[in-house]
Amino acid sequence: MSDEAGALWGGRFKEGMAREMVPLNLSLDVDKRLWREDIQGSVAWARAIGKAGVLTDKEVGDILGGLDNVVQRIEKHGLSEAAEEDIHSV
């Protein structure tokens, strides 16, 4: 991701990331192998905090729908051409 303003951390800092840190922050190559497990964990967490009353049923449904959209996108297009810095910004 070359546009630091669009990075997950971009709005919190006055200066950009040190050039040496950019390769360390780009984890999509690793994430490509674990995306299903990552999404499964997010689904389980959303359900758990919904059951605990932290989220409404609608909020849980919205999150699960969004995660399903991510699954569909990855299954259709893969991640090899993704511009995001990591799986959490797909």
C-alpha positions, 0 to 999 in steps of 0.5 A: 500500500503506497498511500499512507493516508489510506493505511489502517494506521494512517489517520493516527500519526502526523508522519508516515511510517519509516521506510524500513518498516513498510515491508514488516507491516505488509503481512498479506503474503502470510495472511493469504495462507491463513485467511479462512482461519482468520475469518472463522475466528472473527465469526466466532468472536462476533457471535460470542460478544453478541451472545454476551450482549455487547452487540445486538442481533442486527450488529452481529448479522451485519458483521457476519454479512460483511465477513461473508462478503470478504469470503466471497471476494477472496474466493472469486478474486483471490488475494494475489492482486490485493492492494491492501496492507493486510487481511484486515483491510480487505 
